[in-house]
Amino acid sequence: MAPPREFGGPGDAWTPEHLFLGAVEACFLFTFRAVARASKLDFINVNVHAEGTVDRYAGVTKFTEIILRPRMTFAHGVDRAKVAAILAKTEKNCLISASLTTPVRVEAEIVESEAAA
């Protein structure tokens, strides 16, 4: 682990900022899996990618927004309203993002697999 290149680091190592976004990403993923399991929603695959915007605000450099982009694959014909409800519950119950003052926005992509031939 090292500081980012912008702060004198080598630019080829994990930074505290990577770990911070990774924590938000992993917490969302694990919370989604738990909520989906409890709601009996079967999924084929879920991947989450996090991006953060860093800016200087009131003299302090900080994250000003985090965007989570979960890509979720379900069987053909999944109940999209149920998926939306589970996503909302996941957002509300994710410990890490709920603990932040930085806004976290979720831009989910729902993919339905092709029906078996």
C-alpha positions, 0 to 999 in steps of 0.5 A, spaced: 500 500 500 502 506 498 499 514 497 497 515 490 501 518 485 498 525 486 500 525 493 508 522 492 506 515 491 509 510 486 502 509 482 502 502 482 500 500 489 493 500 492 492 506 496 487 508 502 482 510 497 482 504 493 481 500 500 475 505 502 471 504 495 473 497 496 469 497 503 463 500 500 463 495 494 464 489 498 459 491 503 454 493 498 455 486 495 455 482 501 448 486 503 445 484 497 446 477 497 444 476 504 437 480 502 436 476 496 437 470 500 432 472 505 427 474 500 428 468 496 430 471 490 435 467 486 440 470 482 446 467 477 451 472 478 452 479 481 458 484 480 459 491 483 464 496 481 465 502 485 467 509 482 469 515 487 469 523 485 474 526 489 474 534 490 476 540 494 470 542 498 471 548 503 478 547 503 478 539 504 480 534 499 474 529 500 470 524 496 464 528 494 460 522 491 461 514 490 457 511 484 456 503 485 454 500 479 452 493 480 451 488 474 446 483 476 444 477 472 438 473 473 434 468 470 429 470 464 423 473 467 425 475 473 420 480 477 424 486 476 419 490 482 422 485 487 429 486 484 428 494 485 425 492 492 431 488 494 436 493 491 432 499 495 433 495 502 440 493 500 442 501 500 438 502 506 442 496 510 449 497 507 453 498 514 459 502 510 455 506 506 449 508 511 455 510 515 458 515 510 456 523 509 458 522 502 452 521 497 452 514 494 448 513 488 446 506 485 446 505 478 444 498 477 444 494 471 439 488 471 441 482 465 436 476 464 439 470 461 437 467 455 432 461 456 434 454 456 434 451 449 
